[in-house]
Amino acid sequence: MAKRGAQTIEDVARVAGVSRQTVSRVLNNGPSVRPVVRERILAAIEELGYVPSLAARRMGSGKSFLILAINDRARTIENWSAGRGNDWVDQMLHGGMLTCEGLGYHLLFELVDTDPAKAIKAVDGALSSLRPDGVILTPPHSENAGLAALLTKRGIPFGRMGSSSRHNDGINVFMSDHAAAVAAVEHLVALDHRRIAFISGSANYAASNARERGYIDGLAAAGLSAPTGYIQHGDFSFASGVEAAERLLALREQPTAVIVSNDEMAFAALHVARNAGIAVPGALSVVSFDDTPGVRFSMPPLTAIRQPISALAAKLCTALVRASGGDDLNGDYVLPFELIERQSTARCST
């Protein structure tokens, strides 16, 4: 058996009795290699414990084997700095990194300013230095038409994660935020709630508008409407959730239930209700969006719309890798959501 160590592609070629170029074609899943030769090369790789360097793979294929994910800089850093973490990012990395690893790719994560002009400049620089084979645009960057135009001009496959179907370019992977909000309303109506409020997220995110419209349409389907003050706007942060919940609970006719556009603001609503002596779910039922891991540890555990964040990232990474190989996968891919019922919702008692 050959000695294990810092083996090279030339060592693999020597043991397999083939050229370096043939080994490179096998490593890059290239054509024109007979099955018996491919098996011999794979056996040599296993025997030597050879791990191909990224530089060698790039040289043999013309690819970078990198997928670049662009995320909201200010909000991500704010959550990290405050010690709250960022469950949405964690779930995105979980799905994206493991999928890329399984496909022989690497996922890079970049924080970019949400100002459209600054974002275009930052991404343009990242493209020049990293030369990724595909780019993931997460909200709100997924709504930046200038970024889509830049990537199209450069001929780099790109996809939008968690973005609605109103785009006619790129690979759009999302759940139906509108239908999910309707489902949240239906859940509360089935529990005899009629005074149902809503806390929206940042207007910079397309999902915020879709969820608010779903809430309004869900009420209308049940023969209900939102009284003045029942729709409050936050920006997905804990602080904005506190302010929105305080405004709701200061209304003369308090809601008996509230749908909140993300988990962080829902946590804030629980805090405000507890400080005001309002029992959840006895006097106020709460439904959240996203169902990141922390919701099951809140008091009480939150009923939530589960956005399949990890699965969305996995689907998009798989599609981008295929697109980098020439497949035309542009279009919409809708993944299902779930409503997970926990202890923060109960039958209305008033």
N, C-alpha and C positions, 0 to 999 in steps of 0.2 A: 504493500500500500504506500502511496506517495506521502511524503511528510506534510503535515498540516502547518500552516503559518500564513505569512503575508503573500498569498499566491496571486499570480497575475493572469490575465487573459491568455498570455503566451504559454503559461504552464498548462492551462486547460487544453489549448490547441495541441501541445506536445503530447499530453497523455491520451487525448482522443484521436491523435493522428490526422488532424485536419488543419486547415489554415486559420489564422486569426480572424479573417473576415467571416468565415463560416460560423465560428463561435459567436461572433458579434450578431450575425443574423438570428441565431437561436435565442440569444439573450434579449433581442428586441422583437421577438415573435415575427421575424421576417419570413418571406416565402422562399421557395426554391431550395429547401433542405430536405433530403430524403428522410423518411421516418426513422430508418435504422441509424442514420448518421446523427439525427437529433437525439435519439436515445443514448447513443454513445457519448455525446457531448454532455448531456444532462448527468450521466453516470460519472463522468470525469469531474464535473462541478461538485457533485455530492462527495466524491472520494477526496477531493482536495479541500473541501470546505470553502470553496471560492465564493466571495461576495463581490459582485461587480461594482466598481466605483461609478459614481454619477458621471464623472468626466468621461469614462470609457463608454458608457451607455449613450451619452450625448454625441460623442464622436461617431458612433456607429449608426445613429438614427437621425440626427439633425433635430432631435427634440430636447427639451429641458427636463422633462419628467417632473415638472412643477405645476401645481394648481395654486393660484393665488386667490385668497379670500379677503375681500375688502369690508371692513366693519366700521361702525360709527365711533370715531375717536373720543369725542368729548364725553358721551354717555358711558362708554366702557371704562374710561379712566376714572370718571366720577365714582362709579360703583366699586371699582378696585380700591381707590383711595379711601373710600368710606368704610372699607372692610366688609361690604355687603356681598362681594363676589359678583358673578354674572352668570346665572344659570343658563340663560339663552345661549350665550357664547359657549359655555361648557358642553351643552347638548349638540351645538353645531359642530364643534371640534370633535366630539365623540363620533358622530356619524361620518364626518368628512375625513378625519385622519385615518380611521381604521379602514375605510373604503379605499382611500388612496394607497395605503400601505399594502393592501391586498392586491392592488393593481400595479404595484411596482412604482408608485408615484409618491411624491412628498407634497403635503399641504402646508403652504405658508400663510400666515395670518398677519395682515397689515391694518393698522388703525389710521383712518383718513378723515380729515376735517369734512364736515357735512356741507360747508359752503360750496356750492356747485363749481365755481371757478377754481377754488383752491383744491377741490377734489380732483378735477381734471388734471391740473398741474402735477399733483402728487402721484396720481396713478400713471401718468405719462412717464414720469421719472422711474417708477417701479418697473414698468414694462421694459424700459430701455436697459435697466441693470439686471433684471431677473429673467427676462424673456420667457414668461410662463407659457405653458401649452393651453391654459384655460384660465378664466377669471370668474370668481363668484362675487356677485354684487348683492349684499344684504341691505335691508332697509336702514336708512332712507336712501342709500346710494343706488338702490335698484330703481328709484324714480328719477335719477339724473340722466336726462336724455343725452347730455353732452358726453357722459362716460360711455354710453352705448354707442354713440357715433364714433368716439375715439377707438374703441375696440373693433368696431366694424371696419374702420379705415385701415387699421393695422392687420386685419385678417385674423384676429385672435378669437377663438370660440369663447362665448361668455354666457352666463346664466344668471337669472334673478332668483333668489331664494325668498320665499314668502311674499312674492309679488303677485298681484292680480293678473287676470287674463287680458288686460286692455292693451298690452304691448304686442306689436307685430314683428318683433325681432328677438333673437336670443332664445335661450332655453328657460322657460318660466315654470318653476316648480313651487307649488303652493297648496294650501288648503283653502276652502271657501270660507273666508271670514264672515261674509254676509250670512251664509247658511248656518254657520256656527252660532252667530248672535241670535238668529231666529230660534235655534234649538235651545239656547239658554232661556229665552223668553218663554218658550213652550214648557220647559221644565218648571219654571216658577208659576206659570198660569195653572199647570196641573196640580200645583200645591195650593191653589186658591188665592194666590197673590194677585192683586189688581193695582196696587200702587208700587210700580216697579221703576226704579231710577237707573241711571246709566252714567258711568264715569268713563269718558273717552280718553284716548291717548294723544300723542303729539300729532298735530296736523301735518307734519313733515312725512308721516308714514301713511302710505295708501291704505294699509290695514285699518287704521283708525277710522277713516271715513266709511269703509266697507262694514265695519262692526257697528258703527252708529246707525247706518242705514238699515242693517239687519235688525237692530233693536227696534227701530221705528216701524219697520214692516212687520215684525213679529207681533208688536202690540196691535197694529191695525188688523192683522189677521184674527186676533182674539177679540176684536171690537173695543180695544182700549186705545188710549193716547197718553202722551207724556205731558203732565201739567207743567206750567211754568216753573223753571228751576230744577226739574227732574233730570235734565241733561247737564252734566258738569264736565269741564274739560281739564285734563291734566297733561303731563308730558311723559308719562311712563315712569317718572321718578317717585320715590317714597314721599318726598316733601310735597309734591303736587297732589299725590293721593290723599295726604292728610288734609290739605286745604280744600280739596273737592268734597271729601267726606264730611268735613265740618260744615260746609255750606249746605249740603244735603240735610244733615241732621238738625240744622237750625231752621229749616222750613216749618211753617205753621202746621202743615199736614205732612208729617214725615212719611217717607216711603217705608213699606214693609219688606222690601227686597231691593237689592242693587246688583247690577252686572258691572263688573270692573274690567277694563281693557287689558290689564296684565297682572301678573302675580304680585309684583312689588307694590303697586297701588292698592291691590286687594289686602295685602298685609297692613298697609296704612289704614285702610277702612276698618279692619279689625281692631287696631289700636285705638282709633278715635271712638268707636262704639264702646269699647271696654272702659275708656276714660270717662265716657259720658254715662256710664251705668246702663247701657243698652245691651241686652243679652243677644248674642248670636248663637243659634238661630231663633231663639224664643221670640224676640221682638224685631229682628232684622236678619233676613237671609242674604247670603253673599255668594255670588257666582263669579269666578275668576276666569281669565284667559291664559293659556299657554301650558299650565300644569307642569311647571318646572319642578325639580325634586323637592324643593323646600315646602311646597304646599301641603304635603302630607304630614309635616311636622308642626304646622301652625296650630293655634288653639282658637277655635276648633279646626281640624283639618278641612281644607277648602274643597267645595264642589267646584270643578273647573272644566273648561274646554281644553282638551289635550291637543295642542298643536304638535304634529309629529316632527319636531325640529331635527332630531337625529336622522330620521328617515328621509326628510327633505334634503339634508346635506348629502347623505349617502347617494340618493337618486341623482342629484345634480353632479356630484363628482364622477359618478359612473358615466353619465351622459357626456360630460366634458372630455373625459379621457377618450371616449369613442369618437367624439367630434374632432378631437385633435388628430385622429387617424383618418379623417375624411368623411365620416358619416354625417349626414345632414339630419340633425335632431331638433332643429329649431321648432318651437311650438310650446303648447301648454300641457303640463302634467299635473293633475290634481290628485293629491293624496287625501285620504279620509281623516276626519277629526273624530274625536270621541268626547262625549260628555261623561265625566267621572263623578258620580254622586258620592259625596262624603258628608260630614256632619255640620257644614256651614249653611245648609238649607233644610227647611222643615215646613210643614203645612202652616199656612197663615192662621193666626189665632185671633185676628181682629176683623 
